[in-house]
């Protein structure tokens, strides 16, 4: 390899490291933006809106990389989350920490807009990651919208 080719390879390698670092920074920034308590604002499953009265008392708390959902102070879901904001739409991986889906990866997409956090994913871990924030009958996909508490 010539000296010029070596420098070019080194510059490209360092550029790749800088790009990966920027992605890590973006993930940290998004994770920081998600920290705290959120109340459920809307839920759509299989193309159907869930009635607001069925959502009352549902709170999401994100602390570090933990995603904890409570309904009327009873924990119903705890998962570890991992963000990839480099994708479009942004990707979120969830790994439940208990129950039948324990340690099974759920693939989601997400977006943060001010005090709103929206996520779409399949009901089951073996499902493909959705590519949009919408659902249709028979897809077993849900879209959930949270508002900062």
C-alpha positions in Angstrom: 0.0 0.0 0.0 1.4 3.4 -0.9 1.8 6.1 1.6 -1.0 8.1 0.1 -3.3 5.0 0.2 -2.4 4.4 3.8 -3.3 8.0 4.8 -6.6 7.7 2.8 -7.5 4.5 4.6 -6.6 6.0 8.0 -8.7 9.1 7.3 -11.6 7.0 6.2 -11.3 4.8 9.3 -11.2 7.8 11.6 -14.1 9.3 9.8 -16.0 6.1 10.5 -15.1 6.3 14.2 -16.3 9.9 14.3 -19.6 8.9 12.6 -20.2 6.0 15.1 -19.4 8.4 17.9 -21.9 10.9 16.6 -24.5 8.1 16.5 -23.7 7.1 20.1 -24.1 10.8 21.0 -27.5 10.9 19.3 -28.6 7.8 21.1 -27.5 9.3 24.4 -29.3 12.5 23.6 -32.6 10.7 22.7 -32.3 8.5 25.8 -31.8 11.6 28.0 -34.8 13.2 26.4 -36.9 10.2 27.3 -36.0 10.2 31.0 -38.9 10.7 33.4 -42.6 10.0 33.6 -45.0 9.9 30.7 -48.8 9.4 30.6 -50.5 7.5 27.9 -52.3 9.8 25.4 -53.4 7.4 22.7 -53.2 3.7 21.7 -54.1 2.1 18.4 -54.0 -1.7 18.0 -54.7 -3.5 14.7 -56.2 -0.4 13.2 -58.5 0.3 16.1 -58.3 3.2 18.6 -58.4 2.0 22.3 -61.0 4.0 24.3 -59.5 6.8 26.5 -61.2 5.4 29.6 -59.3 2.1 29.2 -56.0 4.0 29.2 -56.6 6.0 32.4 -53.9 5.5 35.0 -51.3 4.2 32.6 -47.8 5.7 33.3 -44.5 5.0 31.7 -41.3 5.7 33.6 -38.0 5.7 31.8 -35.0 5.6 34.1 -31.6 5.1 32.4 -32.3 2.2 29.9 -35.3 0.8 31.8 -38.8 1.2 30.4 -41.4 0.6 33.1 -45.1 0.7 32.5 -47.6 0.9 35.4 -51.4 0.8 35.4 -52.8 2.3 38.6 -49.4 1.7 40.4 -49.1 -1.9 39.4 -46.1 -2.7 37.2 -47.2 -4.5 34.1 -44.1 -4.3 31.9 -40.4 -3.7 32.5 -38.0 -3.8 29.6 -34.4 -2.7 28.7 -34.4 -0.4 25.7 -31.7 0.4 23.2 -32.0 3.2 20.7 -30.7 3.6 17.2 -31.5 7.2 16.0 -29.3 6.7 12.9 -32.1 4.9 11.1 -35.2 6.5 9.5 -37.5 6.0 11.2 -35.5 5.8 14.4 -35.3 2.3 15.8 -35.9 1.1 19.4 -35.2 -2.4 20.7 -37.0 -3.6 23.8 -36.1 -6.7 25.8 -38.7 -7.6 28.5 -37.3 -8.5 31.9 -40.2 -10.8 33.0 -43.2 -12.7 31.8 -43.7 -15.0 28.8 -41.6 -12.6 26.5 -38.7 -12.4 28.9 -35.4 -11.8 27.1 -37.1 -11.9 23.7 -36.4 -8.9 21.5 -39.2 -6.6 20.4 -38.4 -4.4 17.4 -39.9 -0.9 17.3 -39.7 2.5 15.8 -39.9 5.7 17.7 -40.0 9.5 17.5 -39.7 12.3 20.0 -41.4 15.6 19.3 -41.2 18.0 22.2 -43.2 16.5 25.1 -44.5 13.6 22.9 -43.0 10.2 22.6 -44.5 7.9 20.0 -43.6 4.2 19.4 -44.8 1.5 17.0 -44.1 -2.2 17.4 -45.5 -5.6 17.0 -47.3 -7.3 19.8 -45.1 -10.4 19.5 -41.3 -10.6 19.6 -41.0 -12.5 16.3 -42.6 -9.7 14.3 -40.7 -7.5 11.9 -40.0 -4.0 12.9 -42.8 -1.6 11.6 -41.7 1.0 9.1 -44.4 3.6 9.8 -46.6 4.9 12.7 -49.8 3.2 11.6 -51.7 0.0 12.1 -54.1 -2.2 10.2 -56.5 -5.0 11.1 -54.8 -8.4 11.6 -51.2 -7.0 11.7 -50.7 -7.3 15.5 -49.0 -3.9 15.5 -49.7 -1.1 17.9 -48.9 2.6 18.0 -48.7 4.2 21.4 -48.4 7.9 22.1 -47.1 9.2 25.5 -47.1 12.8 26.8 -44.7 14.0 29.3 -46.2 14.0 32.8 
